[in-house]
Amino acid sequence: MQRLTIAGAWLHVPVVHADERGSFHEAFRAEEFARSVGHTLELAQVNVSVSRRGTVRGIHFADVPPGQAKYVTCVRGAVLDVAVDLRVGSPGFGTWEAVELTQDNRRSLYLSEGLGHGFMALTDDATVMYVCSQSYAPRREHSVNPLDPALDIGWPTGPYPLLSPRDASAPTLAEALSSGILPRYEDCASLSLEA
């Protein structure tokens, strides 16, 4: 696994074995994951979303503790997947990094607790699978507006971003900070060696 510039975010680039029948790759291997990241990934829930081109989902995060780590894979189509450092007190607070996840490159993105997550569908029927360390709990779930000019996420141009009402009305990073809903870096660090 490759460490990204945001601490706690990792990219898995698998070896894909292809022949005339198709292809095979390991999307996740617990031993490799633990060796790279420094801890295991608990499996509590697996989600699958299907999005039309131009849809933006996120930026989502959960209260820490317990937080919600995610291992994200695009199994059909393509998405621009974004990790945002929302951890108050982190050296990288407010920064983001984007990677393209596609059905062809077979990459996966791991985001540790406290990082915000979002993506834009680059194709119709973009299908994303998330393995989550904690089950969905509505009272612990939050959003930051993915179009916040202060974040200035480099979403692709093209179709107007399609947002859910929740994401469209989500607070800016500054508003989320002043409301006290953002996770604290030290709380995240206690959950992961990589925070």
Accessible surface in RSA format (square Angstrom, percent):
REM  Atomic radii and reference values for relative SASA: ProtOr
REM  Chains: A
REM  Algorithm: Lee & Richards
REM  Probe-radius: 1.40
REM  Slices: 20
REM RES _ NUM      All-atoms   Total-Side   Main-Chain    Non-polar    All polar
REM                ABS   REL    ABS   REL    ABS   REL    ABS   REL    ABS   REL
RES MET A   1    45.94  23.8   3.11   2.1  42.83 102.0   2.55   2.2  43.39  57.5
RES GLN A   2    99.87  55.8  94.93  69.4   4.94  11.8  38.55  82.1  61.31  46.5
RES ARG A   3   146.97  61.7 119.86  61.1  27.11  64.5  40.56  55.4 106.41  64.5
RES LEU A   4    23.12  12.9  13.82   9.9   9.30  23.4  17.32  12.2   5.80  15.6
RES THR A   5   125.35  89.2  88.21  89.4  37.15  88.5  85.59 115.0  39.77  60.1
RES ILE A   6     7.45   4.2   3.46   2.6   3.99   9.6   7.45   5.4   0.00   0.0
RES ALA A   7    38.10  35.0  31.70  48.9   6.40  14.6  34.33  48.3   3.78  10.0
RES GLY A   8     0.00   0.0   0.00   N/A   0.00   0.0   0.00   0.0   0.00   0.0
RES ALA A   9     0.00   0.0   0.00   0.0   0.00   0.0   0.00   0.0   0.00   0.0
RES TRP A  10    10.62   4.3  10.62   5.1   0.00   0.0  10.62   5.7   0.00   0.0
RES LEU A  11     8.14   4.5   8.14   5.8   0.00   0.0   8.14   5.7   0.00   0.0
RES HIS A  12    13.06   7.1  13.06   9.1   0.00   0.0  10.18  10.5   2.87   3.3
RES VAL A  13    62.18  40.9  39.54  35.8  22.63  54.5  39.54  34.4  22.63  61.4
RES PRO A  14    16.02  11.7   0.99   0.9  15.03  54.6   4.27   3.5  11.75  73.0
RES VAL A  15   110.87  73.0  99.16  89.8  11.70  28.2 103.63  90.0   7.24  19.6
RES VAL A  16    59.06  38.9  32.78  29.7  26.27  63.3  32.78  28.5  26.27  71.3
RES HIS A  17   113.49  62.0 104.25  72.5   9.24  23.6  66.30  68.3  47.19  54.9
RES ALA A  18    79.84  73.4  43.94  67.8  35.90  81.7  45.46  64.0  34.37  91.1
RES ASP A  19    65.08  45.6  40.27  40.1  24.82  58.7  35.11  82.6  29.97  29.9
RES GLU A  20   168.18  96.6 122.55  92.7  45.63 108.7  74.83 144.7  93.35  76.2
RES ARG A  21   207.37  87.1 165.45  84.3  41.92  99.8  78.96 107.9 128.41  77.8
RES GLY A  22    38.95  48.0   0.00   N/A  38.95  48.0  37.15 101.9   1.80   4.0
RES SER A  23    56.02  47.3  15.35  20.5  40.68  93.7  12.68  27.0  43.34  60.7
RES PHE A  24   131.42  65.8 127.40  78.9   4.02  10.5 131.42  79.7   0.00   0.0
RES HIS A  25    41.89  22.9  27.75  19.3  14.14  36.2  21.74  22.4  20.15  23.4
RES GLU A  26    75.45  43.3  68.23  51.6   7.22  17.2  33.20  64.2  42.25  34.5
RES ALA A  27    38.01  34.9  33.50  51.7   4.51  10.3  33.50  47.2   4.51  11.9
RES PHE A  28    82.29  41.2  58.28  36.1  24.01  62.5  59.13  35.8  23.16  66.3
RES ARG A  29   114.75  48.2 106.77  54.4   7.98  19.0  25.96  35.5  88.79  53.8
RES ALA A  30    53.55  49.2  47.24  72.9   6.31  14.4  48.26  68.0   5.29  14.0
RES GLU A  31   108.57  62.3  99.27  75.1   9.29  22.1  61.41 118.8  47.15  38.5
RES GLU A  32    45.67  26.2  45.67  34.6   0.00   0.0  15.73  30.4  29.94  24.4
RES PHE A  33     1.15   0.6   0.74   0.5   0.41   1.1   0.87   0.5   0.28   0.8
RES ALA A  34    29.89  27.5  23.78  36.7   6.10  13.9  24.06  33.9   5.83  15.4
RES ARG A  35   178.93  75.1 146.06  74.5  32.86  78.2  80.05 109.4  98.88  59.9
RES SER A  36    32.21  27.2  12.33  16.5  19.88  45.8   9.98  21.2  22.23  31.1
RES VAL A  37     3.04   2.0   0.04   0.0   3.00   7.2   0.27   0.2   2.77   7.5
RES GLY A  38    34.22  42.2   0.00   N/A  34.22  42.2  20.49  56.2  13.73  30.8
RES HIS A  39    43.04  23.5  33.58  23.3   9.46  24.2  38.80  40.0   4.24   4.9
RES THR A  40    85.37  60.7  75.30  76.3  10.07  24.0  60.93  81.8  24.43  36.9
RES LEU A  41    27.73  15.4   5.40   3.9  22.33  56.1   5.94   4.2  21.79  58.6
RES GLU A  42   118.61  68.1 114.82  86.9   3.79   9.0  48.85  94.5  69.76  57.0
RES LEU A  43   118.46  66.0  85.73  61.3  32.73  82.3  85.88  60.3  32.58  87.7
RES ALA A  44    51.05  46.9  18.53  28.6  32.52  74.0  27.36  38.5  23.69  62.8
RES GLN A  45    51.39  28.7  43.34  31.7   8.06  19.2  25.02  53.3  26.37  20.0
RES VAL A  46    73.84  48.6  46.06  41.7  27.78  66.9  46.06  40.0  27.78  75.3
RES ASN A  47    49.11  33.9  44.70  43.2   4.42  10.6  19.10  46.0  30.02  29.0
RES VAL A  48    93.50  61.5  59.61  54.0  33.89  81.7  59.82  52.0  33.68  91.3
RES SER A  49    17.72  15.0  12.76  17.0   4.95  11.4  17.55  37.4   0.16   0.2
RES VAL A  50    83.87  55.2  64.09  58.0  19.77  47.6  64.09  55.7  19.77  53.6
RES SER A  51     4.26   3.6   0.01   0.0   4.26   9.8   4.26   9.1   0.01   0.0
RES ARG A  52   159.75  67.1 153.81  78.4   5.94  14.1  49.88  68.2 109.87  66.6
RES ARG A  53   121.76  51.1 115.51  58.9   6.25  14.9  27.67  37.8  94.09  57.0
RES GLY A  54     0.76   0.9   0.00   N/A   0.76   0.9   0.73   2.0   0.03   0.1
RES THR A  55    17.39  12.4  17.39  17.6   0.00   0.0  13.27  17.8   4.13   6.2
RES VAL A  56     1.29   0.8   0.00   0.0   1.29   3.1   0.00   0.0   1.29   3.5
RES ARG A  57    84.94  35.7  83.92  42.8   1.02   2.4  14.07  19.2  70.87  43.0
RES GLY A  58     0.12   0.1   0.00   N/A   0.12   0.1   0.12   0.3   0.00   0.0
RES ILE A  59     0.00   0.0   0.00   0.0   0.00   0.0   0.00   0.0   0.00   0.0
RES HIS A  60    39.45  21.6  38.79  27.0   0.66   1.7  20.95  21.6  18.50  21.5
RES PHE A  61     6.86   3.4   0.52   0.3   6.34  16.5   6.85   4.2   0.01   0.0
RES ALA A  62     6.24   5.7   1.61   2.5   4.63  10.5   1.61   2.3   4.63  12.3
RES ASP A  63    46.71  32.7  44.06  43.8   2.65   6.3  16.69  39.3  30.01  29.9
RES VAL A  64    16.99  11.2   0.08   0.1  16.91  40.8   0.12   0.1  16.87  45.8
RES PRO A  65    97.19  70.8  83.68  76.3  13.51  49.1  83.87  69.2  13.31  82.8
RES PRO A  66    43.98  32.1  37.50  34.2   6.48  23.6  39.40  32.5   4.58  28.5
RES GLY A  67     0.61   0.7   0.00   N/A   0.61   0.7   0.12   0.3   0.49   1.1
RES GLN A  68    22.23  12.4  10.50   7.7  11.73  27.9   2.03   4.3  20.20  15.3
RES ALA A  69     1.12   1.0   1.12   1.7   0.00   0.0   1.12   1.6   0.00   0.0
RES LYS A  70    20.57  10.0  20.53  12.6   0.03   0.1  10.61   9.5   9.96  10.6
RES TYR A  71     7.94   3.7   7.46   4.2   0.48   1.2   5.95   4.5   1.99   2.5
RES VAL A  72     0.00   0.0   0.00   0.0   0.00   0.0   0.00   0.0   0.00   0.0
RES THR A  73    10.03   7.1  10.03  10.2   0.00   0.0   7.86  10.6   2.17   3.3
RES CYS A  74     2.39   1.8   0.02   0.0   2.37   5.6   0.02   0.0   2.37   2.6
RES VAL A  75    79.43  52.3  52.90  47.9  26.52  63.9  57.73  50.2  21.70  58.9
RES ARG A  76   131.56  55.2 131.49  67.0   0.06   0.1  32.63  44.6  98.92  60.0
RES GLY A  77    13.05  16.1   0.00   N/A  13.05  16.1  11.78  32.3   1.27   2.9
RES ALA A  78    12.33  11.3  12.33  19.0   0.00   0.0  12.33  17.4   0.00   0.0
RES VAL A  79     0.00   0.0   0.00   0.0   0.00   0.0   0.00   0.0   0.00   0.0
RES LEU A  80    25.83  14.4  25.83  18.5   0.00   0.0  25.83  18.1   0.00   0.0
RES ASP A  81     0.00   0.0   0.00   0.0   0.00   0.0   0.00   0.0   0.00   0.0
RES VAL A  82     0.00   0.0   0.00   0.0   0.00   0.0   0.00   0.0   0.00   0.0
RES ALA A  83     0.28   0.3   0.28   0.4   0.00   0.0   0.28   0.4   0.00   0.0
RES VAL A  84     0.00   0.0   0.00   0.0   0.00   0.0   0.00   0.0   0.00   0.0
RES ASP A  85     1.78   1.2   1.78   1.8   0.00   0.0   0.00   0.0   1.78   1.8
RES LEU A  86     0.00   0.0   0.00   0.0   0.00   0.0   0.00   0.0   0.00   0.0
RES ARG A  87     0.50   0.2   0.50   0.3   0.00   0.0   0.00   0.0   0.50   0.3
RES VAL A  88    51.46  33.9  49.33  44.7   2.13   5.1  49.52  43.0   1.94   5.3
RES GLY A  89    60.11  74.1   0.00   N/A  60.11  74.1  34.25  94.0  25.85  57.9
RES SER A  90    10.34   8.7   1.91   2.5   8.43  19.4   0.00   0.0  10.34  14.5
RES PRO A  91   129.68  94.5  83.49  76.1  46.19 167.9  97.31  80.3  32.38 201.2
RES GLY A  92    22.13  27.3   0.00   N/A  22.13  27.3  19.61  53.8   2.52   5.6
RES PHE A  93    63.41  31.7  43.70  27.1  19.71  51.3  43.70  26.5  19.71  56.4
RES GLY A  94    19.20  23.7   0.00   N/A  19.20  23.7   7.70  21.1  11.50  25.8
RES THR A  95    68.11  48.4  64.39  65.3   3.72   8.9  64.80  87.0   3.32   5.0
RES TRP A  96    82.98  33.3  62.18  30.1  20.81  48.9  51.60  27.5  31.38  50.9
RES GLU A  97    38.06  21.8  34.01  25.7   4.04   9.6  15.71  30.4  22.35  18.2
RES ALA A  98    31.61  29.1   8.47  13.1  23.14  52.6   8.47  11.9  23.14  61.3
RES VAL A  99    17.47  11.5  12.38  11.2   5.08  12.3  17.47  15.2   0.00   0.0
RES GLU A 100    84.08  48.3  78.54  59.4   5.55  13.2  19.05  36.9  65.03  53.1
RES LEU A 101     0.06   0.0   0.06   0.0   0.00   0.0   0.06   0.0   0.00   0.0
RES THR A 102    15.56  11.1  15.43  15.6   0.13   0.3  13.31  17.9   2.25   3.4
RES GLN A 103    73.10  40.9  71.68  52.4   1.41   3.4  12.66  26.9  60.44  45.8
RES ASP A 104   114.02  79.9  93.71  93.3  20.31  48.0  33.43  78.7  80.59  80.4
RES ASN A 105    46.84  32.3  31.78  30.7  15.05  36.2  31.81  76.5  15.03  14.5
RES ARG A 106    61.41  25.8  60.50  30.8   0.92   2.2  12.53  17.1  48.89  29.6
RES ARG A 107    79.63  33.4  79.14  40.3   0.49   1.2   0.19   0.3  79.44  48.1
RES SER A 108     0.00   0.0   0.00   0.0   0.00   0.0   0.00   0.0   0.00   0.0
RES LEU A 109     0.74   0.4   0.74   0.5   0.00   0.0   0.74   0.5   0.00   0.0
RES TYR A 110     0.09   0.0   0.09   0.1   0.00   0.0   0.04   0.0   0.05   0.1
RES LEU A 111     2.92   1.6   2.73   2.0   0.19   0.5   2.73   1.9   0.19   0.5
RES SER A 112     1.58   1.3   0.88   1.2   0.70   1.6   0.81   1.7   0.77   1.1
RES GLU A 113    22.20  12.7  21.01  15.9   1.19   2.8   0.36   0.7  21.84  17.8
RES GLY A 114     3.62   4.5   0.00   N/A   3.62   4.5   0.00   0.0   3.62   8.1
RES LEU A 115     8.86   4.9   0.00   0.0   8.86  22.3   0.00   0.0   8.86  23.8
RES GLY A 116     0.00   0.0   0.00   N/A   0.00   0.0   0.00   0.0   0.00   0.0
RES HIS A 117     4.95   2.7   4.64   3.2   0.31   0.8   1.59   1.6   3.35   3.9
RES GLY A 118     0.45   0.6   0.00   N/A   0.45   0.6   0.45   1.2   0.00   0.0
RES PHE A 119     0.47   0.2   0.47   0.3   0.00   0.0   0.47   0.3   0.00   0.0
RES MET A 120     4.68   2.4   4.68   3.1   0.00   0.0   0.21   0.2   4.47   5.9
RES ALA A 121     0.92   0.8   0.00   0.0   0.92   2.1   0.00   0.0   0.92   2.4
RES LEU A 122    44.90  25.0  32.24  23.1  12.65  31.8  34.16  24.0  10.74  28.9
RES THR A 123    49.29  35.1  45.99  46.6   3.30   7.9  49.29  66.2   0.00   0.0
RES ASP A 124    95.81  67.1  80.77  80.4  15.04  35.6  27.46  64.6  68.35  68.2
RES ASP A 125    64.59  45.2  64.37  64.1   0.22   0.5   3.88   9.1  60.71  60.5
RES ALA A 126     0.12   0.1   0.00   0.0   0.12   0.3   0.00   0.0   0.12   0.3
RES THR A 127    16.84  12.0  16.84  17.1   0.00   0.0  13.21  17.7   3.63   5.5
RES VAL A 128     0.00   0.0   0.00   0.0   0.00   0.0   0.00   0.0   0.00   0.0
RES MET A 129    60.69  31.4  60.48  40.0   0.22   0.5  34.48  29.3  26.21  34.7
RES TYR A 130    24.77  11.6  24.77  14.1   0.00   0.0  14.15  10.6  10.62  13.1
RES VAL A 131    29.27  19.3  29.27  26.5   0.00   0.0  29.27  25.4   0.00   0.0
RES CYS A 132     0.22   0.2   0.22   0.2   0.00   0.0   0.00   0.0   0.22   0.2
RES SER A 133    12.24  10.3   9.10  12.1   3.14   7.2   7.90  16.8   4.34   6.1
RES GLN A 134    62.74  35.1  62.71  45.8   0.03   0.1   1.36   2.9  61.38  46.6
RES SER A 135    56.89  48.1  53.17  71.0   3.72   8.6  32.13  68.4  24.76  34.7
RES TYR A 136   119.44  55.8 100.46  57.2  18.98  49.4  72.83  54.7  46.62  57.5
RES ALA A 137    22.37  20.6  20.63  31.8   1.74   4.0  22.37  31.5   0.00   0.0
RES PRO A 138    90.84  66.2  77.39  70.5  13.45  48.9  77.91  64.3  12.93  80.4
RES ARG A 139   226.74  95.2 201.29 102.6  25.45  60.6  80.97 110.7 145.76  88.3
RES ARG A 140    71.20  29.9  71.20  36.3   0.00   0.0  27.85  38.1  43.35  26.3
RES GLU A 141    26.08  15.0  13.07   9.9  13.01  31.0   2.40   4.6  23.68  19.3
RES HIS A 142    36.84  20.1  31.76  22.1   5.07  13.0  25.13  25.9  11.71  13.6
RES SER A 143     7.95   6.7   3.14   4.2   4.81  11.1   3.14   6.7   4.81   6.7
RES VAL A 144     0.04   0.0   0.00   0.0   0.04   0.1   0.00   0.0   0.04   0.1
RES ASN A 145    23.42  16.1  23.42  22.6   0.00   0.0   1.93   4.6  21.49  20.8
RES PRO A 146     0.79   0.6   0.03   0.0   0.75   2.7   0.03   0.0   0.75   4.7
RES LEU A 147    68.07  37.9  47.81  34.2  20.26  50.9  53.33  37.5  14.74  39.7
RES ASP A 148     7.01   4.9   3.69   3.7   3.31   7.8   2.07   4.9   4.94   4.9
RES PRO A 149   115.89  84.5  96.03  87.5  19.86  72.2 103.97  85.8  11.92  74.1
RES ALA A 150    82.96  76.3  42.01  64.8  40.95  93.2  53.87  75.9  29.09  77.1
RES LEU A 151     6.72   3.7   0.40   0.3   6.33  15.9   0.57   0.4   6.15  16.5
RES ASP A 152   107.25  75.1  97.80  97.3   9.44  22.3  22.27  52.4  84.98  84.7
RES ILE A 153    14.52   8.3   0.02   0.0  14.51  35.0   0.02   0.0  14.51  39.4
RES GLY A 154    46.30  57.1   0.00   N/A  46.30  57.1  30.64  84.1  15.66  35.1
RES TRP A 155    30.64  12.3  14.03   6.8  16.61  39.0  14.03   7.5  16.61  26.9
RES PRO A 156    50.73  37.0  32.92  30.0  17.82  64.8  43.68  36.1   7.05  43.8
RES THR A 157   135.95  96.7 111.12 112.7  24.83  59.2  83.66 112.4  52.30  79.1
RES GLY A 158    59.64  73.6   0.00   N/A  59.64  73.6  28.84  79.1  30.81  69.0
RES PRO A 159    51.68  37.7  36.44  33.2  15.24  55.4  48.41  40.0   3.27  20.3
RES TYR A 160   171.40  80.0 157.29  89.5  14.11  36.7 123.43  92.8  47.97  59.1
RES PRO A 161    25.55  18.6  23.48  21.4   2.06   7.5  23.48  19.4   2.06  12.8
RES LEU A 162    65.97  36.7  62.69  44.8   3.27   8.2  65.72  46.2   0.25   0.7
RES LEU A 163    44.93  25.0  12.44   8.9  32.50  81.7  15.11  10.6  29.82  80.2
RES SER A 164    51.36  43.4  39.79  53.1  11.57  26.7  43.67  93.0   7.69  10.8
RES PRO A 165   116.29  84.8 106.48  97.1   9.80  35.6 114.32  94.4   1.97  12.2
RES ARG A 166   101.30  42.5  89.95  45.9  11.35  27.0  65.54  89.6  35.76  21.7
RES ASP A 167     3.61   2.5   3.59   3.6   0.02   0.0   0.05   0.1   3.56   3.6
RES ALA A 168    54.44  50.1  35.13  54.2  19.31  43.9  36.13  50.9  18.31  48.5
RES SER A 169    91.67  77.5  59.41  79.3  32.26  74.3  50.14 106.8  41.52  58.2
RES ALA A 170    11.85  10.9   0.31   0.5  11.54  26.3   4.73   6.7   7.12  18.9
RES PRO A 171    43.35  31.6  39.52  36.0   3.83  13.9  43.35  35.8   0.00   0.0
RES THR A 172    42.57  30.3  42.57  43.2   0.00   0.0  39.50  53.1   3.06   4.6
RES LEU A 173    18.01  10.0  18.01  12.9   0.00   0.0  18.01  12.7   0.00   0.0
RES ALA A 174    67.38  62.0  58.83  90.8   8.55  19.5  62.69  88.3   4.69  12.4
RES GLU A 175    95.92  55.1  91.97  69.6   3.94   9.4  39.20  75.8  56.72  46.3
RES ALA A 176     0.00   0.0   0.00   0.0   0.00   0.0   0.00   0.0   0.00   0.0
RES LEU A 177    79.00  44.0  69.44  49.7   9.56  24.0  69.44  48.8   9.56  25.7
RES SER A 178    99.99  84.5  60.10  80.2  39.89  91.9  52.29 111.4  47.69  66.8
RES SER A 179    74.75  63.2  36.58  48.8  38.18  87.9  47.01 100.1  27.75  38.9
RES GLY A 180    62.30  76.8   0.00   N/A  62.30  76.8  33.47  91.9  28.83  64.6
RES ILE A 181    50.65  28.8  39.84  29.7  10.81  26.1  45.47  32.7   5.18  14.0
RES LEU A 182    12.05   6.7   0.78   0.6  11.28  28.4   0.78   0.5  11.28  30.4
RES PRO A 183     7.04   5.1   0.29   0.3   6.75  24.5   7.04   5.8   0.00   0.0
RES ARG A 184   120.63  50.6 119.61  61.0   1.02   2.4  48.09  65.7  72.54  44.0
RES TYR A 185    55.12  25.7  55.12  31.4   0.00   0.0  33.74  25.4  21.37  26.3
RES GLU A 186    92.91  53.3  84.79  64.1   8.12  19.3  51.73 100.1  41.18  33.6
RES ASP A 187    36.04  25.2  34.09  33.9   1.96   4.6   3.80   8.9  32.24  32.2
RES CYS A 188     0.78   0.6   0.20   0.2   0.59   1.4   0.20   0.5   0.59   0.6
RES ALA A 189    44.43  40.9  31.75  49.0  12.68  28.8  32.02  45.1  12.41  32.9
RES SER A 190    94.88  80.2  51.85  69.2  43.03  99.1  51.24 109.1  43.65  61.1
RES LEU A 191    69.97  39.0  43.36  31.0  26.60  66.9  47.63  33.5  22.33  60.1
RES SER A 192     8.28   7.0   0.99   1.3   7.29  16.8   5.28  11.2   3.00   4.2
RES LEU A 193   149.42  83.2 115.86  82.9  33.56  84.4 119.98  84.3  29.43  79.2
RES GLU A 194    26.39  15.1  23.49  17.8   2.90   6.9   1.98   3.8  24.41  19.9
RES ALA A 195    19.57  18.0   0.74   1.1  18.83  42.8   0.74   1.0  18.83  49.9
END  Absolute sums over single chains surface
CHAIN  1 A     9409.7       7244.7       2165.0       5284.1       4125.6
END  Absolute sums over all chains
TOTAL          9409.7       7244.7       2165.0       5284.1       4125.6
